[in-house]
């Protein structure tokens, strides 16, 4: 038996012994209250590293996918989160103790320049996503930067996987007045150690670059109709060779460049597609548990759920060796269906194949 498993079992036994020995924890019949059972299960789960637990079991223990979104004011952060959660409603805000904050109180705090990065933003349409906002960090001041840096450092080392930040989305708007990197962005990518938390840069309002390319094409004699059709692709090509990406991925200036970046145009329009953001986020998650949690939490693209279910689960059952072992140890078709269903939003799967 491995040391990790032995340690976990020892911790579990201690919890059980405490439950039996402490009469005050139980009711008149000696049953433990749900609060203690929940805490015991949580502690027991945390004792097991992800390397020795099934990803689907860990996914059930973590429950929610936690994202830190960073960016300047008016970078389109809230709009992106609404698109991800497929809603137009504003999020509900909870403090670190889980108490809902009155919107009026929150607004008053913001007007006084106060903001708590520990607060959780949750959209009722998809409560399994939890967002933290670094509002105020864009000011570039040392206090705001130190606060965000401490939050990231603390959340990257949380013992509980459910309390860790699982990914960071850093928003940089590309409208005309905001295309240059600010001091806050330079400082973040050169000084902020995000540990194992992957960072994706979101170039928001990317459609603002289309106007420049449209004007350039018109000046070269291209018809308005053709210029309108060609402008998006020209903007992407010009941006790919532009100064922003060179600075962002310059290891001399930025010792901690992001995992990747994505360009997001037209997020404020009906039918906006945040599918590319969802796909890239899933791709850069190295931990299978977090990948499964994220894919099954998002509701933007069913195709993504299907692809990962096939690539990560179905292929194992189709493999000849795996199929033989499955039959030998009694793994039924219902188990295959259950494994596939773990990549989808919470549903009840029913085996139709005998």
C-alpha positions, -999 to 999 in steps of 0.1 A, spaced: 0 0 0 14 34 -9 23 60 17 -3 84 3 -31 59 6 -21 47 40 -20 84 52 -54 90 38 -69 59 54 -53 69 88 -69 103 85 -102 87 76 -100 64 107 -93 94 129 -124 111 117 -145 80 123 -131 76 158 -138 113 166 -174 108 154 -179 78 177 -161 92 207 -177 126 207 -213 122 219 -220 158 214 -218 154 176 -246 130 174 -283 131 180 -302 110 206 -297 79 185 -260 85 180 -262 96 144 -237 123 132 -251 155 118 -248 162 81 -223 191 87 -199 167 103 -204 140 76 -198 166 49 -166 179 66 -154 143 71 -159 135 34 -142 167 24 -112 161 46 -110 124 34 -111 135 -2 -84 161 3 -61 134 18 -61 116 -16 -39 132 -43 -55 134 -77 -30 108 -90 -46 80 -70 -83 90 -74 -105 86 -104 -110 120 -121 -147 117 -121 -147 111 -83 -126 142 -78 -149 161 -101 -178 153 -79 -158 164 -49 -147 198 -64 -182 206 -78 -174 241 -92 -148 255 -116 -132 287 -103 -119 314 -127 -101 347 -119 -108 374 -145 -84 403 -147 -85 434 -168 -90 471 -170 -124 488 -166 -145 486 -197 -125 457 -210 -158 437 -216 -152 413 -187 -188 411 -175 -200 407 -211 -177 377 -216 -188 360 -184 -224 365 -195 -217 349 -228 -199 320 -212 -229 314 -189 -254 321 -216 -273 348 -198 -278 385 -199 -285 388 -162 -259 403 -138 -241 379 -114 -250 374 -78 -221 383 -55 -211 364 -24 -185 372 2 -158 347 13 -182 334 40 -208 325 14 -232 353 23 -249 370 -6 -241 407 -8 -268 433 -14 -262 450 -48 -268 484 -33 -241 478 -7 -218 465 -34 -223 496 -55 -217 519 -26 -184 501 -19 -173 504 -56 -181 541 -56 -157 545 -26 -131 526 -45 -134 495 -24 -134 460 -39 -127 425 -25 -111 401 -49 -122 373 -25 -159 379 -34 -174 353 -57 -195 361 -87 -221 334 -97 -246 335 -125 -279 317 -117 -279 302 -152 -248 282 -145 -238 283 -108 -211 257 -112 -188 285 -126 -174 307 -98 -157 339 -109 -134 363 -91 -128 398 -104 -96 418 -99 -115 451 -102 -91 480 -93 -60 461 -104 -60 479 -138 -51 511 -120 -15 499 -119 -10 509 -83 13 489 -61 -14 482 -35 -38 468 -61 -10 447 -77 2 433 -43 -34 424 -34 -40 405 -66 -6 388 -64 -12 377 -28 -46 363 -38 -32 343 -67 -4 330 -45 -28 320 -18 -53 304 -41 -27 284 -60 -16 267 -28 -50 260 -13 -52 224 1 -87 221 -11 -90 218 -49 -124 234 -48 -109 265 -33 -81 269 -58 -82 292 -88 -83 268 -118 -75 293 -146 -69 330 -151 -84 350 -179 -65 383 -185 -85 407 -206 -68 434 -228 -92 455 -248 -82 464 -284 -104 494 -290 -85 525 -302 -75 540 -268 -64 508 -252 -41 490 -276 -8 496 -258 1 475 -228 -3 493 -195 20 493 -165 -3 468 -148 0 443 -176 37 446 -179 41 442 -142 17 412 -141 36 392 -168 70 400 -155 65 397 -117 34 378 -108 40 341 -102 8 322 -109 23 288 -100 4 260 -116 -25 282 -126 -26 286 -164 -32 321 -178 -50 329 -211 -49 364 -225 -82 376 -240 -79 404 -265 -114 417 -262 -132 442 -285 -110 428 -313 -135 439 -339 -122 475 -333 -92 465 -355 -115 457 -384 -122 494 -390 -85 501 -395 -82 473 -420 -114 482 -437 -101 518 -442 -68 505 -455 -85 482 -480 -107 510 -492 -77 532 -497 -63 505 -520 -93 506 -543 -111 475 -528 -149 477 -530 -168 483 -498 -184 449 -500 -151 431 -504 -133 453 -479 -160 444 -453 -155 407 -460 -117 408 -460 -112 431 -430 -115 405 -402 -89 382 -418 -65 411 -425 -69 423 -389 -59 388 -376 -29 386 -398 -17 421 -390 -22 414 -352 -3 382 -354 28 401 -366 22 432 -344 39 445 -313 14 432 -287 22 395 -292 59 402 -295 59 419 -262 35 394 -246 57 364 -254 91 381 -250 107 360 -223 133 387 -216 107 412 -207 80 388 -195 94 361 -174 59 345 -170 42 347 -204 6 333 -207 -1 298 -219 -19 312 -249 -41 341 -262 -73 344 -280 -90 372 -299 -126 379 -291 -146 401 -315 -182 412 -313 -189 399 -278 -215 426 -273 -236 414 -302 -264 389 -303 -252 355 -312 -217 362 -300 -195 331 -301 -173 324 -271 -168 288 -283 -131 294 -291 -124 307 -256 -141 276 -241 -121 253 -264 -87 269 -257 -94 268 -220 -101 231 -221 -70 225 -241 -45 242 -217 -58 224 -186 -32 197 -180 -50 181 -151 -76 155 -163 -98 162 -133 -100 199 -140 -104 193 -178 -134 170 -172 -148 195 -146 -145 224 -170 -159 206 -201 -189 193 -182 -195 227 -166 -196 248 -197 -228 249 -217 -215 268 -247 -207 239 -270 -221 204 -268 -197 194 -295 -168 199 -271 -184 175 -246 -189 149 -274 -153 153 -286 -137 148 -252 -161 119 -244 -150 101 -275 -113 110 -273 -108 105 -236 -134 78 -227 -148 59 -257 -114 51 -272 -104 33 -240 -134 10 -243 -128 4 -280 -92 -5 -274 -89 -43 -277 -69 -48 -245 -91 -25 -225 -122 -42 -239 -110 -76 -228 -101 -64 -193 -135 -46 -190 -154 -78 -199 -131 -99 -176 -138 -77 -147 -175 -73 -155 -176 -38 -169 -210 -34 -185 -222 -12 -213 -240 9 -187 -205 17 -173 -194 28 -207 -224 51 -210 -217 64 -175 -180 72 -184 -191 91 -215 -217 110 -195 -191 124 -171 -180 148 -199 -215 163 -202 -234 187 -180 -251 170 -150 -276 145 -165 -290 111 -156 -277 84 -180 -298 54 -187 -283 23 -205 -305 14 -235 -281 -14 -245 -285 -47 -226 
